[in-house]
Amino acid sequence: MRKLFFATVLSFVGLTAIAQEETAELQADETTVATATQDFEEISVSDLPEAVTAAVAKDYPTATVNKAYKNASEQYKLELSLEDGTSGTLYADAEGNWIEI
């Protein structure tokens, strides 16, 4: 009887520790996602730097910039649409280099 009680207590403690570790990992992931999406603010398309508009014209000649966004790091998020009806989002720095975010 004593061994059965001891085995039950050990099982309960082990399961509780595993559940606490999974909860801590889940909370860390949610925080990372929230901070990555909050720093772009919408700007006028006419306020884009010349280097960015030149890069769009060079690499995507049939594209139209529908919306533009800027963050504190001078990075730009561009929502584009092509003549064939497709659309997408691109990111560029102030010098017109394409970046991945």
N, CA and C atoms as an extended XYZ file, in Angstrom:
303
Properties=species:S:1:pos:R:3:atomname:S:1:resname:S:1:resid:I:1 pbc="F F F"
N         0.826       -1.186        0.000 N   MET     1
C         0.000        0.000        0.000 CA  MET     1
C         0.877        1.258        0.000 C   MET     1
N         1.929        1.207        0.740 N   ARG     2
C         2.833        2.343        0.855 CA  ARG     2
C         3.487        2.659       -0.496 C   ARG     2
N         3.875        1.629       -1.244 N   LYS     3
C         4.483        1.807       -2.554 CA  LYS     3
C         3.483        2.405       -3.541 C   LYS     3
N         2.243        1.993       -3.470 N   LEU     4
C         1.209        2.517       -4.353 CA  LEU     4
C         0.994        4.008       -4.096 C   LEU     4
N         0.946        4.400       -2.840 N   PHE     5
C         0.779        5.811       -2.486 CA  PHE     5
C         1.968        6.635       -2.998 C   PHE     5
N         3.181        6.140       -2.795 N   PHE     6
C         4.389        6.841       -3.241 CA  PHE     6
C         4.415        6.984       -4.763 C   PHE     6
N         4.045        5.947       -5.495 N   ALA     7
C         4.011        5.994       -6.962 CA  ALA     7
C         2.967        7.002       -7.452 C   ALA     7
N         1.828        7.080       -6.789 N   THR     8
C         0.778        8.032       -7.158 CA  THR     8
C         1.252        9.462       -6.956 C   THR     8
N         1.897        9.743       -5.860 N   VAL     9
C         2.412       11.083       -5.574 CA  VAL     9
C         3.455       11.480       -6.605 C   VAL     9
N         4.377       10.617       -6.944 N   LEU    10
C         5.401       10.907       -7.941 CA  LEU    10
C         4.777       11.178       -9.319 C   LEU    10
N         3.777       10.426       -9.692 N   SER    11
C         3.108       10.639      -10.975 CA  SER    11
C         2.450       12.006      -11.019 C   SER    11
N         1.768       12.376       -9.946 N   PHE    12
C         1.086       13.671       -9.889 CA  PHE    12
C         2.078       14.828       -9.993 C   PHE    12
N         3.189       14.735       -9.270 N   VAL    13
C         4.208       15.791       -9.297 CA  VAL    13
C         4.817       15.902      -10.699 C   VAL    13
N         5.077       14.806      -11.346 N   GLY    14
C         5.655       14.815      -12.684 CA  GLY    14
C         4.725       15.436      -13.712 C   GLY    14
N         3.453       15.114      -13.655 N   LEU    15
C         2.492       15.682      -14.601 CA  LEU    15
C         2.297       17.174      -14.374 C   LEU    15
N         2.309       17.610      -13.140 N   THR    16
C         2.158       19.030      -12.833 CA  THR    16
C         3.343       19.829      -13.367 C   THR    16
N         4.543       19.325      -13.248 N   ALA    17
C         5.740       20.016      -13.742 CA  ALA    17
C         5.710       20.134      -15.264 C   ALA    17
N         5.286       19.106      -15.959 N   ILE    18
C         5.216       19.139      -17.426 CA  ILE    18
C         4.186       20.170      -17.874 C   ILE    18
N         3.040       20.217      -17.227 N   ALA    19
C         1.993       21.170      -17.599 CA  ALA    19
C         2.463       22.605      -17.398 C   ALA    19
N         3.217       22.879      -16.355 N   GLN    20
C         3.710       24.231      -16.102 CA  GLN    20
C         4.729       24.647      -17.151 C   GLN    20
N         5.590       23.756      -17.619 N   GLU    21
C         6.582       24.077      -18.638 CA  GLU    21
C         5.907       24.418      -19.959 C   GLU    21
N         4.883       23.683      -20.376 N   GLU    22
C         4.190       23.948      -21.634 CA  GLU    22
C         3.498       25.307      -21.601 C   GLU    22
N         2.909       25.685      -20.485 N   THR    23
C         2.241       26.975      -20.363 CA  THR    23
C         3.231       28.117      -20.481 C   THR    23
N         4.409       27.998      -19.885 N   ALA    24
C         5.418       29.050      -19.953 CA  ALA    24
C         5.908       29.247      -21.381 C   ALA    24
N         6.101       28.172      -22.137 N   GLU    25
C         6.545       28.280      -23.524 CA  GLU    25
C         5.485       28.943      -24.387 C   GLU    25
N         4.242       28.633      -24.178 N   LEU    26
C         3.154       29.203      -24.959 CA  LEU    26
C         3.058       30.704      -24.741 C   LEU    26
N         3.209       31.177      -23.536 N   GLN    27
C         3.132       32.602      -23.246 CA  GLN    27
C         4.281       33.357      -23.910 C   GLN    27
N         5.455       32.801      -23.985 N   ALA    28
C         6.598       33.465      -24.611 CA  ALA    28
C         6.357       33.651      -26.104 C   ALA    28
N         5.768       32.669      -26.776 N   ASP    29
C         5.500       32.773      -28.199 CA  ASP    29
C         4.469       33.856      -28.506 C   ASP    29
N         3.434       33.994      -27.699 N   GLU    30
C         2.414       35.004      -27.935 CA  GLU    30
C         2.991       36.406      -27.842 C   GLU    30
N         3.896       36.659      -26.940 N   THR    31
C         4.506       37.970      -26.779 CA  THR    31
C         5.334       38.339      -27.995 C   THR    31
N         6.076       37.407      -28.549 N   THR    32
C         6.918       37.670      -29.707 CA  THR    32
C         6.084       38.087      -30.916 C   THR    32
N         4.987       37.440      -31.158 N   VAL    33
C         4.145       37.758      -32.304 CA  VAL    33
C         3.527       39.137      -32.153 C   VAL    33
N         3.114       39.503      -30.963 N   ALA    34
C         2.454       40.783      -30.746 CA  ALA    34
C         3.388       41.956      -31.011 C   ALA    34
N         4.651       41.869      -30.656 N   THR    35
C         5.551       42.991      -30.846 CA  THR    35
C         5.973       43.175      -32.293 C   THR    35
N         5.953       42.138      -33.096 N   ALA    36
C         6.424       42.237      -34.470 CA  ALA    36
C         5.439       42.942      -35.394 C   ALA    36
N         4.175       43.011      -35.033 N   THR    37
C         3.180       43.533      -35.951 CA  THR    37
C         2.716       44.944      -35.632 C   THR    37
N         3.243       45.604      -34.640 N   GLN    38
C         2.681       46.852      -34.189 CA  GLN    38
C         3.420       48.104      -34.629 C   GLN    38
N         4.538       48.023      -35.296 N   ASP    39
C         5.336       49.223      -35.476 CA  ASP    39
C         5.204       49.919      -36.823 C   ASP    39
N         4.383       49.473      -37.747 N   PHE    40
C         4.203       50.164      -39.018 CA  PHE    40
C         3.008       51.113      -38.941 C   PHE    40
N         3.205       52.340      -39.421 N   GLU    41
C         2.129       53.323      -39.487 CA  GLU    41
C         1.919       53.721      -40.938 C   GLU    41
N         0.669       53.890      -41.332 N   GLU    42
C         0.366       54.214      -42.723 CA  GLU    42
C         0.842       55.621      -43.077 C   GLU    42
N         1.409       55.738      -44.272 N   ILE    43
C         1.841       57.024      -44.805 CA  ILE    43
C         1.266       57.173      -46.210 C   ILE    43
N         1.346       58.348      -46.756 N   SER    44
C         0.905       58.584      -48.120 CA  SER    44
C         1.905       57.958      -49.095 C   SER    44
N         1.404       57.427      -50.195 N   VAL    45
C         2.282       56.822      -51.197 CA  VAL    45
C         3.251       57.872      -51.743 C   VAL    45
N         2.812       59.115      -51.818 N   SER    46
C         3.686       60.175      -52.327 CA  SER    46
C         4.829       60.507      -51.367 C   SER    46
N         4.761       60.046      -50.117 N   ASP    47
C         5.826       60.287      -49.145 CA  ASP    47
C         6.928       59.227      -49.180 C   ASP    47
N         6.811       58.248      -50.064 N   LEU    48
C         7.851       57.220      -50.171 CA  LEU    48
C         9.135       57.837      -50.726 C   LEU    48
N        10.299       57.382      -50.252 N   PRO    49
C        11.566       57.875      -50.805 CA  PRO    49
C        11.693       57.507      -52.285 C   PRO    49
N        12.408       58.312      -53.013 N   GLU    50
C        12.610       58.088      -54.447 CA  GLU    50
C        13.245       56.725      -54.712 C   GLU    50
N        14.154       56.287      -53.835 N   ALA    51
C        14.816       54.994      -54.024 CA  ALA    51
C        13.814       53.842      -53.959 C   ALA    51
N        12.824       53.950      -53.095 N   VAL    52
C        11.819       52.889      -52.970 CA  VAL    52
C        10.915       52.865      -54.204 C   VAL    52
N        10.441       54.018      -54.646 N   THR    53
C         9.585       54.051      -55.827 CA  THR    53
C        10.354       53.603      -57.079 C   THR    53
N        11.647       53.927      -57.160 N   ALA    54
C        12.468       53.483      -58.289 CA  ALA    54
C        12.635       51.967      -58.272 C   ALA    54
N        12.802       51.374      -57.087 N   ALA    55
C        12.945       49.917      -56.984 CA  ALA    55
C        11.661       49.215      -57.404 C   ALA    55
N        10.517       49.767      -57.025 N   VAL    56
C         9.243       49.179      -57.445 CA  VAL    56
C         9.112       49.263      -58.961 C   VAL    56
N         9.414       50.432      -59.539 N   ALA    57
C         9.298       50.617      -60.988 CA  ALA    57
C        10.238       49.681      -61.750 C   ALA    57
N        11.423       49.450      -61.208 N   LYS    58
C        12.407       48.593      -61.872 CA  LYS    58
C        12.028       47.118      -61.791 C   LYS    58
N        11.707       46.649      -60.582 N   ASP    59
C        11.474       45.224      -60.362 CA  ASP    59
C        10.029       44.787      -60.628 C   ASP    59
N         9.091       45.710      -60.526 N   TYR    60
C         7.673       45.403      -60.733 CA  TYR    60
C         7.051       46.495      -61.607 C   TYR    60
N         7.389       46.533      -62.882 N   PRO    61
C         6.950       47.644      -63.741 CA  PRO    61
C         5.439       47.741      -63.922 C   PRO    61
N         4.695       46.661      -63.743 N   THR    62
C         3.241       46.712      -63.899 CA  THR    62
C         2.513       46.889      -62.575 C   THR    62
N         3.253       47.147      -61.506 N   ALA    63
C         2.652       47.232      -60.176 CA  ALA    63
C         2.206       48.650      -59.843 C   ALA    63
N         1.174       48.716      -59.015 N   THR    64
C         0.693       49.972      -58.463 CA  THR    64
C         0.764       49.859      -56.949 C   THR    64
N         1.336       50.856      -56.296 N   VAL    65
C         1.406       50.858      -54.839 CA  VAL    65
C         0.068       51.383      -54.312 C   VAL    65
N        -0.689       50.525      -53.633 N   ASN    66
C        -1.994       50.905      -53.098 CA  ASN    66
C        -1.880       51.597      -51.747 C   ASN    66
N        -1.044       51.044      -50.872 N   LYS    67
C        -0.854       51.604      -49.531 CA  LYS    67
C         0.618       51.492      -49.169 C   LYS    67
N         1.072       52.416      -48.335 N   ALA    68
C         2.453       52.393      -47.856 CA  ALA    68
C         2.460       52.609      -46.350 C   ALA    68
N         3.392       51.959      -45.683 N   TYR    69
C         3.543       52.057      -44.237 CA  TYR    69
C         5.021       52.257      -43.923 C   TYR    69
N         5.306       52.877      -42.795 N   LYS    70
C         6.687       53.139      -42.385 CA  LYS    70
C         6.824       52.826      -40.896 C   LYS    70
N         7.985       52.304      -40.494 N   ASN    71
C         8.238       52.094      -39.071 CA  ASN    71
C         9.375       52.987      -38.595 C   ASN    71
N         9.707       52.916      -37.335 N   ALA    72
C        10.730       53.776      -36.741 CA  ALA    72
C        12.132       53.485      -37.283 C   ALA    72
N        12.342       52.320      -37.862 N   SER    73
C        13.644       51.947      -38.407 CA  SER    73
C        13.805       52.352      -39.868 C   SER    73
N        12.917       53.201      -40.360 N   GLU    74
C        12.956       53.651      -41.761 CA  GLU    74
C        12.801       52.476      -42.731 C   GLU    74
N        11.944       51.523      -42.371 N   GLN    75
C        11.606       50.418      -43.243 CA  GLN    75
C        10.190       50.650      -43.744 C   GLN    75
N         9.923       50.201      -44.959 N   TYR    76
C         8.650       50.478      -45.598 CA  TYR    76
C         7.935       49.183      -45.953 C   TYR    76
N         6.643       49.161      -45.683 N   LYS    77
C         5.776       48.049      -46.053 CA  LYS    77
C         4.897       48.561      -47.187 C   LYS    77
N         4.901       47.860      -48.315 N   LEU    78
C         4.180       48.300      -49.499 CA  LEU    78
C         3.140       47.255      -49.890 C   LEU    78
N         1.911       47.697      -50.067 N   GLU    79
C         0.867       46.815      -50.584 CA  GLU    79
C         0.709       47.138      -52.060 C   GLU    79
N         1.011       46.151      -52.919 N   LEU    80
C         1.021       46.344      -54.362 CA  LEU    80
C        -0.077       45.537      -55.028 C   LEU    80
N        -0.514       46.001      -56.181 N   SER    81
C        -1.385       45.207      -57.035 CA  SER    81
C        -0.822       45.263      -58.451 C   SER    81
N        -0.892       44.139      -59.148 N   LEU    82
C        -0.394       44.033      -60.514 CA  LEU    82
C        -1.554       44.156      -61.504 C   LEU    82
N        -1.223       44.390      -62.768 N   GLU    83
C        -2.241       44.530      -63.803 CA  GLU    83
C        -3.108       43.288      -63.950 C   GLU    83
N        -2.544       42.115      -63.680 N   ASP    84
C        -3.308       40.870      -63.833 CA  ASP    84
C        -4.248       40.588      -62.657 C   ASP    84
N        -4.291       41.510      -61.688 N   GLY    85
C        -5.209       41.373      -60.564 CA  GLY    85
C        -4.609       40.777      -59.310 C   GLY    85
N        -3.394       40.285      -59.367 N   THR    86
C        -2.756       39.737      -58.175 CA  THR    86
C        -2.249       40.875      -57.291 C   THR    86
N        -2.115       40.585      -56.026 N   SER    87
C        -1.615       41.597      -55.094 CA  SER    87
C        -0.671       40.939      -54.107 C   SER    87
N         0.096       41.771      -53.437 N   GLY    88
C         1.052       41.244      -52.469 CA  GLY    88
C         1.635       42.352      -51.624 C   GLY    88
N         2.460       41.961      -50.688 N   THR    89
C         3.101       42.898      -49.777 CA  THR    89
C         4.609       42.732      -49.875 C   THR    89
N         5.308       43.849      -49.987 N   LEU    90
C         6.767       43.859      -50.033 CA  LEU    90
C         7.296       44.767      -48.947 C   LEU    90
N         8.533       44.527      -48.532 N   TYR    91
C         9.197       45.347      -47.532 CA  TYR    91
C        10.507       45.866      -48.113 C   TYR    91
N        10.797       47.139      -47.864 N   ALA    92
C        12.018       47.751      -48.380 CA  ALA    92
C        12.616       48.669      -47.330 C   ALA    92
N        13.929       48.899      -47.446 N   ASP    93
C        14.555       49.902      -46.589 CA  ASP    93
C        14.548       51.239      -47.324 C   ASP    93
N        15.071       52.285      -46.701 N   ALA    94
C        15.029       53.635      -47.268 CA  ALA    94
C        15.863       53.759      -48.543 C   ALA    94
N        16.816       52.842      -48.762 N   GLU    95
C        17.655       52.889      -49.951 CA  GLU    95
C        17.066       52.120      -51.118 C   GLU    95
N        15.889       51.506      -50.928 N   GLY    96
C        15.235       50.748      -51.999 CA  GLY    96
C        15.654       49.310      -52.091 C   GLY    96
N        16.283       48.785      -51.065 N   ASN    97
C        16.663       47.370      -51.026 CA  ASN    97
C        15.511       46.563      -50.454 C   ASN    97
N        15.200       45.434      -51.079 N   TRP    98
C        14.133       44.565      -50.576 CA  TRP    98
C        14.622       43.832      -49.337 C   TRP    98
N        13.772       43.755      -48.334 N   ILE    99
C        14.131       43.092      -47.078 CA  ILE    99
C        13.040       42.106      -46.703 C   ILE    99
N        13.384       41.184      -45.824 N   GLU   100
C        12.417       40.215      -45.287 CA  GLU   100
C        12.169       40.536      -43.830 C   GLU   100
N        10.909       40.607      -43.476 N   ILE   101
C        10.545       40.866      -42.076 CA  ILE   101
C         9.691       39.731      -41.582 C   ILE   101
